[in-house]
C-alpha cells in the first residue's frame, strides 16, 4: 500500500507537541482521516463540520478534540442511516478501513450517531492500534439541519498528524454560528467543554459579531425549544434561556466538575497551560471571567429584547 494516513515520525512529533498519549493520537488521526474523506467525497457540500473538532482544527483552539466529529447535513435530499453508512465507508484506498456497519447506530431528534465505529490501518512497520483497550474506534454524529450563516470565505482544516494532504478545505460554521450552538449546548446539556469554547472565542476573537450570534441563538432555539433537553429544565422562552446560561446552578456545575473534567474529558495543548496564570483557559476563574465579560452582556440584551 502506497497511501499513508500517518507515520511513526508524525506520531512522535505530535506526542511531544501535544502531550497526548499514543492512543489519544491514534484516535485523533482516525477522526481527521474521516474528516478528510468526507471533505473530498461526493457529498462534501452537504456535510458541514461543527463542534470542538471545527474549533480546534480550523480556529486553532487549544482544547484538543480527540475522537468525536459532529456534522450538520444540509441539502434537499434527506439523510438516512444507509446513506450515512455509504458516505462514511472507506475501503482502504486512503490508507485506512472504516466499516460503519460495525458501529452502534442510534437515532434521536433527527440525529444519527455512529458510536464505536471500528477503524483499522494496514501499514507495514507501524502499529495503529492502541496498546491497551478494546481497539481503535471513533464516533460521528450527524444531524439533519441547516447552516444559517455560511462563511464568506473557505475554511481550512489542518492536522499535522496526517501524512500527505494535511491541510484541506472543508464546509463549516462561522464563529458566530458556532458560538450560538455552544450557548445552546451549555444551556441544554451543561457540558463544560461548551463553556470553555465560548471563553476561547471571547479571548481570541473579540471581533466576533455578538449581535449576529444572539440572532442565531434565537433562531436555533425557536427550532429546538420543544426538545426535552429544554423542557425538563423549564426553558420555554428566550428570557428563560438567558437566565439559565448564567444561573447559579449552571455555574456550580462548571466549578464542581472542573477538576474531574480537566485531564479526563478536556485536554489542552501544553502551550495553553504555559500561558500566564491570568490568561490560561486551564483556570476556571479565567474561563468564567472571559464568558461573563464578553458573552453575558450580549445575551442579557437578547433576553430583555424578548420580554
C-alpha positions as CSV (number, residue, x, y, z in Angstrom):
1,X,0.0,0.0,0.0
2,X,1.4,3.4,-1.0
3,X,-1.1,5.6,0.7
4,X,-0.1,6.6,4.3
5,X,-2.5,8.1,6.8
6,X,0.2,8.9,9.2
7,X,3.8,7.9,10.0
8,X,5.7,6.9,13.1
9,X,7.7,10.2,12.9
10,X,4.5,12.2,12.7
11,X,3.1,10.4,15.8
12,X,6.3,11.0,17.8
13,X,6.4,14.7,16.8
14,X,2.7,15.1,17.8
15,X,3.2,13.4,21.1
16,X,5.9,15.9,22.0
17,X,3.9,18.8,20.7
18,X,0.5,18.0,22.2
19,X,1.3,16.0,25.3
20,X,-1.3,13.4,24.3
21,X,-0.7,9.7,24.7
22,X,-0.2,7.5,21.6
23,X,-3.7,6.1,22.0
24,X,-5.2,9.5,22.0
25,X,-3.2,10.5,19.0
26,X,-4.4,7.4,17.1
27,X,-8.0,8.4,17.8
28,X,-7.3,11.9,16.6
29,X,-5.7,10.8,13.3
30,X,-8.6,8.4,12.8
31,X,-11.0,11.2,13.2
32,X,-9.0,13.5,10.9
33,X,-8.7,10.8,8.3
34,X,-12.5,10.5,8.2
35,X,-12.9,14.3,8.1
36,X,-10.6,14.4,5.1
37,X,-12.5,11.5,3.5
38,X,-15.9,13.4,3.8
39,X,-14.3,16.7,2.7
40,X,-13.4,15.1,-0.6
41,X,-16.4,12.8,-1.1
42,X,-19.4,13.0,-3.3
43,X,-21.5,14.7,-0.6
44,X,-18.8,17.1,0.6
45,X,-21.0,20.1,0.1
46,X,-23.7,18.7,2.4
47,X,-21.5,17.7,5.3
48,X,-20.9,20.8,7.5
49,X,-18.4,20.3,10.3
50,X,-19.1,21.9,13.6
51,X,-18.3,21.5,17.3
52,X,-14.9,21.1,19.0
53,X,-13.3,19.4,16.0
54,X,-14.0,22.5,13.9
55,X,-12.8,24.9,16.7
56,X,-9.5,23.0,17.2
57,X,-8.6,22.2,13.6
58,X,-9.8,25.3,11.9
59,X,-10.0,28.1,14.5
60,X,-6.9,26.7,16.4
61,X,-8.5,26.2,19.8
62,X,-6.0,24.8,22.4
63,X,-8.7,22.4,23.6
64,X,-7.9,19.2,21.7
65,X,-10.9,17.4,20.3
66,X,-9.8,13.7,20.2
67,X,-12.3,11.2,19.0
68,X,-15.7,12.8,18.1
69,X,-16.7,14.6,14.9
70,X,-20.0,16.4,14.7
71,X,-21.7,17.4,11.5
72,X,-24.8,19.1,10.2
73,X,-26.2,17.6,7.0
74,X,-27.7,20.2,4.6
75,X,-29.4,19.9,1.3
76,X,-32.6,18.8,-0.4
77,X,-32.1,15.1,-0.1
78,X,-32.8,13.8,3.4
79,X,-30.2,11.9,5.3
80,X,-30.9,8.3,6.1
81,X,-29.0,5.6,8.0
82,X,-27.9,3.7,4.9
83,X,-26.9,7.0,3.1
84,X,-24.7,7.9,6.1
85,X,-23.1,4.4,6.1
86,X,-22.3,4.8,2.4
87,X,-20.7,8.2,3.0
88,X,-18.6,7.0,5.9
89,X,-17.4,3.7,4.4
90,X,-13.7,3.6,3.5
91,X,-12.3,0.5,1.8
92,X,-8.6,1.2,2.2
93,X,-7.8,3.4,-0.8
94,X,-7.0,6.3,1.5
95,X,-4.7,4.2,3.8
96,X,-7.4,3.0,6.2
97,X,-10.5,0.9,6.5
98,X,-13.7,2.1,8.1
99,X,-16.9,-0.1,8.2
100,X,-19.9,1.9,9.6
101,X,-22.0,-1.3,9.6
102,X,-20.0,-2.5,12.7
103,X,-20.8,0.7,14.6
104,X,-23.6,1.2,17.1
105,X,-26.2,3.4,15.3
106,X,-28.6,5.5,17.4
107,X,-31.2,7.8,16.1
108,X,-32.9,10.6,18.0
109,X,-34.1,14.2,17.4
110,X,-33.2,13.9,13.7
111,X,-29.6,12.9,14.6
112,X,-27.7,9.8,13.5
113,X,-24.9,8.9,15.9
114,X,-22.4,6.2,14.8
115,X,-20.8,5.2,18.0
116,X,-17.7,2.9,18.4
117,X,-17.1,2.8,14.7
118,X,-14.1,0.4,14.2
119,X,-11.1,1.9,12.4
120,X,-8.1,0.0,11.1
121,X,-5.0,0.8,9.2
122,X,-2.9,-1.7,7.4
123,X,0.6,-0.4,7.0
124,X,3.9,-2.2,7.3
125,X,6.1,-1.1,10.1
126,X,3.6,0.9,12.1
127,X,1.1,-0.3,14.7
128,X,-2.0,1.8,14.6
129,X,-4.0,0.2,17.4
130,X,-3.8,1.2,21.0
131,X,-1.5,-0.9,23.1
132,X,-4.4,-1.4,25.6
133,X,-8.1,-1.4,25.5
134,X,-10.7,-2.7,23.1
135,X,-9.2,-1.2,19.9
136,X,-9.4,1.9,17.8
137,X,-12.9,3.5,17.2
138,X,-14.4,6.9,16.7
139,X,-17.8,8.5,16.9
140,X,-19.5,10.6,14.3
141,X,-22.7,12.5,14.9
142,X,-24.7,13.9,12.0
143,X,-27.9,15.9,12.3
144,X,-30.3,16.9,9.6
145,X,-30.4,20.6,9.7
146,X,-29.3,23.8,8.1
147,X,-26.4,26.3,8.1
148,X,-27.9,29.7,8.8
149,X,-24.7,31.8,8.4
150,X,-22.4,30.4,5.6
151,X,-18.8,31.6,5.9
152,X,-17.9,34.2,3.3
153,X,-14.5,32.5,2.6
154,X,-13.4,28.9,2.6
155,X,-12.3,27.2,5.8
156,X,-9.2,25.2,6.1
157,X,-8.9,22.1,8.3
158,X,-5.3,21.4,9.5
159,X,-3.9,18.3,11.3
160,X,-0.1,17.8,11.1
161,X,-0.7,14.2,12.1
162,X,-1.9,13.4,8.6
163,X,0.5,12.2,6.0
164,X,0.0,13.6,2.6
165,X,-2.6,16.4,2.4
166,X,-2.7,17.7,6.0
167,X,-4.5,21.0,5.1
168,X,-7.7,20.9,3.1
169,X,-10.8,23.0,2.5
170,X,-14.0,22.0,4.4
171,X,-17.5,23.2,4.9
172,X,-18.0,24.5,8.4
173,X,-19.6,27.2,10.6
174,X,-18.7,30.8,11.2
175,X,-17.5,31.6,14.7
176,X,-20.9,33.4,15.2
177,X,-22.9,30.3,14.4
178,X,-20.5,28.0,16.2
179,X,-20.8,30.2,19.3
180,X,-24.6,30.2,19.1
181,X,-24.5,26.4,19.1
182,X,-22.1,26.5,22.1
183,X,-24.5,28.8,24.0
184,X,-27.4,26.4,23.4
185,X,-25.2,23.4,24.2
186,X,-24.2,24.8,27.5
187,X,-27.8,25.7,28.5
188,X,-29.3,22.4,27.4
189,X,-26.6,20.0,28.4
190,X,-24.2,21.9,30.7
191,X,-21.2,20.2,29.3
192,X,-18.1,22.1,30.5
193,X,-16.5,22.0,27.0
194,X,-19.1,24.3,25.6
195,X,-18.4,26.9,28.2
196,X,-14.6,26.6,27.7
197,X,-15.1,27.0,23.9
198,X,-17.1,30.2,24.5
199,X,-14.3,31.5,26.6
200,X,-11.8,30.7,23.9
201,X,-13.7,32.7,21.3
202,X,-14.1,35.6,23.8
203,X,-10.3,35.7,24.5
204,X,-9.0,35.2,20.9
205,X,-11.7,36.6,18.6
206,X,-13.1,39.9,20.1
207,X,-14.2,40.9,16.6
208,X,-16.9,38.2,16.7
209,X,-20.3,39.7,16.0
210,X,-22.1,39.1,19.2
211,X,-25.4,40.6,17.8
212,X,-25.3,38.1,15.0
213,X,-24.6,35.3,17.5
214,X,-27.6,36.3,19.5
215,X,-29.8,36.4,16.4
216,X,-28.6,32.9,15.6
217,X,-29.3,31.7,19.2
218,X,-32.9,33.0,18.9
219,X,-33.4,31.3,15.5
220,X,-31.9,28.0,16.6
221,X,-33.8,28.0,19.9
222,X,-37.1,28.6,18.0
223,X,-36.5,25.4,16.1
224,X,-35.3,23.4,19.1
225,X,-37.2,24.7,22.1
226,X,-39.7,21.8,22.2
227,X,-36.9,19.3,22.9
228,X,-36.9,17.5,26.3
229,X,-33.4,19.0,26.9
230,X,-35.1,22.4,27.4
231,X,-38.5,21.3,28.6
232,X,-37.1,19.3,31.5
233,X,-35.2,22.4,32.7
234,X,-38.3,24.6,32.4
235,X,-36.8,26.6,29.5
236,X,-39.6,27.7,27.1
237,X,-38.6,31.3,26.2
238,X,-35.6,33.3,25.3
239,X,-35.6,35.0,28.8
240,X,-35.6,31.6,30.3
241,X,-32.7,30.5,28.2
242,X,-30.7,33.7,29.1
243,X,-31.4,33.2,32.8
244,X,-30.2,29.6,32.6
245,X,-27.0,30.5,30.8
246,X,-25.5,32.2,33.9
247,X,-27.7,30.7,36.6
248,X,-26.1,29.7,40.0
249,X,-26.9,26.1,39.1
250,X,-25.0,26.3,35.8
251,X,-22.0,28.0,37.4
252,X,-22.0,25.4,40.2
253,X,-21.9,22.7,37.6
254,X,-18.9,24.4,36.0
255,X,-16.9,24.8,39.2
256,X,-17.8,21.4,40.8
257,X,-17.0,19.5,37.7
258,X,-13.9,21.4,36.7
259,X,-11.1,19.3,38.4
260,X,-12.7,16.0,37.4
261,X,-13.2,17.0,33.8
262,X,-9.8,18.5,33.2
263,X,-7.5,15.8,32.2
264,X,-10.2,13.2,31.7
265,X,-12.5,14.8,29.1
266,X,-10.8,18.2,28.5
267,X,-7.3,18.2,27.1
268,X,-5.3,21.4,26.5
269,X,-2.2,21.9,24.4
270,X,0.9,22.3,26.6
271,X,1.3,25.9,25.3
272,X,-2.1,26.8,26.8
273,X,-1.0,25.6,30.3
274,X,2.2,27.6,29.9
275,X,0.4,30.9,29.5
276,X,0.4,33.4,32.3
277,X,-1.9,32.4,35.2
278,X,-4.3,35.3,34.5
279,X,-4.8,34.2,30.8
280,X,-4.9,30.4,30.6
281,X,-8.1,28.6,29.9
282,X,-6.9,25.9,32.3
283,X,-8.1,28.1,35.2
284,X,-11.8,28.1,35.8
285,X,-11.7,31.7,37.1
286,X,-10.4,32.9,33.8
287,X,-12.9,30.9,31.8
288,X,-15.8,32.3,33.8
289,X,-14.4,35.8,33.5
290,X,-14.0,35.7,29.7
291,X,-17.5,34.4,29.3
292,X,-19.0,36.9,31.8
293,X,-17.3,39.9,30.3
294,X,-17.8,39.1,26.6
295,X,-20.9,37.0,26.2
296,X,-23.2,37.7,29.2
297,X,-23.9,41.3,28.3
298,X,-25.0,40.5,24.8
299,X,-27.2,37.6,25.9
300,X,-28.8,39.8,28.6
301,X,-29.7,42.3,25.9
302,X,-31.2,39.5,23.9
303,X,-33.3,38.4,26.9
304,X,-34.5,42.0,27.6
305,X,-35.5,42.5,23.9
306,X,-37.5,39.3,24.0
307,X,-39.6,40.3,27.0
